[in-house]
Each structure stands twice: as C-alpha cells, then as structure tokens.
Amino acid sequence: MTGESDRGGVTLRALQRSIEAMYGAKDAARGDAATFLWLTEEFGELATALRSGTQDELALEMADVLAWLATLANIRGIDLEDAVNRKYGLGCPGCGKSPCTCDPAEKP
C-alpha cells in the first residue's frame, strides 16, 4: 500500500487515499447509507471472528471494518487522521489524561 509512514506503518490518511483510489467511483455511487450497511455487516463478521475465529481471521475482519469505515469517511468528506488527532491527540477526551483516569464504569 502506498503512503506508508517513516516508521513503516500505514497512516489513516494513506489508507483513505488507497481506498479512494481503488473504490472511489463505486463507493460514491453506492452512497453513505448502503456503505453504512456494509460496515455493520463487517461488524457482525468481526463478532463471529471474536467468538470463534482464528487470530488471522480476527485480524482480517478488523482490517475490513477499518476499510469500510475509511470508505464511509471518504464518502462524507471526513479526514479520519485529523478527526482522531483532534479527539484523542492530547489524551482521553473525558479526563484529558494518558493513561485515562475516568471512572471505568463510565464511557469517556
């Protein structure tokens, strides 16, 4: 995949660009509602892999979920890397710390 970072990993922005290059026209024609349905189907497949899949199957389902999320972000014009940095770049969005010190019973 193109757009790898200096540390050898793929950035979210590079993933979105790669997905756009591979599937952009198809994704635009499908639209956000149908894409969201595909994303939810992938969550179901991820749930199955969590319950009874191999480590490799689990990893591939996680990759599928991420790819469909990137697709949805592309359709809606969201830069995931920017969004993640804005929300989590300075620590937990609830308490502002890293590691998080929020009450474990509450969603941060």
C-alpha positions as CSV (number, residue, x, y, z in Angstrom):
1,M,0.0,0.0,0.0
2,T,1.3,3.4,-0.8
3,G,1.6,6.2,1.7
4,E,3.5,4.4,4.4
5,S,4.9,6.5,7.3
6,D,8.6,6.7,8.1
7,R,8.1,4.1,10.8
8,G,6.9,1.5,8.4
9,G,3.2,1.7,9.2
10,V,0.3,2.9,7.1
11,T,-1.3,6.2,8.2
12,L,-5.1,6.6,8.3
13,R,-4.8,9.3,5.7
14,A,-2.8,6.9,3.4
15,L,-5.5,4.2,4.0
16,Q,-8.2,6.6,3.0
17,R,-6.3,7.6,-0.2
18,S,-5.7,4.0,-1.1
19,I,-9.4,3.0,-0.6
20,E,-10.4,6.1,-2.6
21,A,-8.1,5.1,-5.5
22,M,-9.3,1.5,-5.5
23,Y,-13.0,2.0,-5.0
24,G,-13.9,5.7,-5.1
25,A,-16.3,5.7,-8.0
26,K,-18.1,2.6,-6.8
27,D,-18.3,4.0,-3.2
28,A,-19.7,7.3,-4.4
29,A,-22.3,5.5,-6.5
30,R,-23.3,3.3,-3.5
31,G,-23.6,6.3,-1.1
32,D,-23.4,6.6,2.6
33,A,-26.5,4.7,3.7
34,A,-25.6,1.5,1.7
35,T,-21.9,1.8,2.8
36,F,-23.0,2.0,6.4
37,L,-25.0,-1.2,6.0
38,W,-21.8,-2.9,4.6
39,L,-19.9,-1.6,7.6
40,T,-22.4,-3.0,10.0
41,E,-22.2,-6.4,8.2
42,E,-18.5,-6.3,8.7
43,F,-19.0,-5.7,12.5
44,G,-21.1,-8.9,12.5
45,E,-18.3,-10.8,10.8
46,L,-15.9,-9.3,13.4
47,A,-18.1,-10.5,16.2
48,T,-18.1,-14.0,14.8
49,A,-14.3,-14.0,14.5
50,L,-14.0,-12.8,18.1
51,R,-16.2,-15.6,19.3
52,S,-14.7,-18.5,17.2
53,G,-12.2,-17.3,14.6
54,T,-8.5,-17.8,14.4
55,Q,-6.2,-14.9,15.1
56,D,-5.7,-14.4,11.4
57,E,-9.4,-14.3,10.7
58,L,-9.8,-11.8,13.5
59,A,-7.1,-9.6,12.1
60,L,-8.6,-9.7,8.6
61,E,-12.1,-8.8,9.9
62,M,-10.6,-5.9,11.8
63,A,-9.0,-4.7,8.6
64,D,-12.3,-5.0,6.8
65,V,-14.1,-2.9,9.5
66,L,-11.3,-0.3,9.2
67,A,-11.5,-0.2,5.4
68,W,-15.3,0.2,5.4
69,L,-15.0,3.0,8.0
70,A,-12.5,4.7,5.8
71,T,-14.9,4.3,2.8
72,L,-17.7,5.9,4.8
73,A,-15.3,8.7,5.8
74,N,-14.3,9.3,2.2
75,I,-17.9,9.5,1.1
76,R,-18.7,12.0,3.8
77,G,-15.5,14.0,3.3
78,I,-14.0,13.2,6.7
79,D,-10.3,13.0,7.2
80,L,-10.1,10.3,9.8
81,E,-6.5,11.0,10.8
82,D,-7.4,14.6,11.6
83,A,-10.5,13.6,13.4
84,V,-8.6,11.1,15.6
85,N,-5.9,13.6,16.3
86,R,-8.4,16.2,17.3
87,K,-10.3,13.9,19.6
88,Y,-7.5,11.7,21.1
89,G,-4.3,13.5,20.3
90,L,-4.0,15.2,23.7
91,G,-5.2,12.3,25.8
92,C,-8.5,10.9,26.9
93,P,-11.4,13.1,25.6
94,G,-13.1,12.7,29.0
95,C,-10.3,13.5,31.6
96,G,-7.6,14.8,29.2
97,K,-5.0,12.4,30.6
98,S,-3.0,9.5,29.3
99,P,-3.4,7.0,30.7
100,C,-7.1,7.7,31.2
101,T,-8.3,8.3,34.8
102,C,-12.0,8.3,34.1
103,D,-14.3,6.0,36.1
104,P,-14.1,2.6,34.4
105,A,-17.9,2.3,34.7
106,E,-18.4,5.4,32.5
107,K,-17.7,5.9,28.8
108,P,-15.0,8.6,28.4
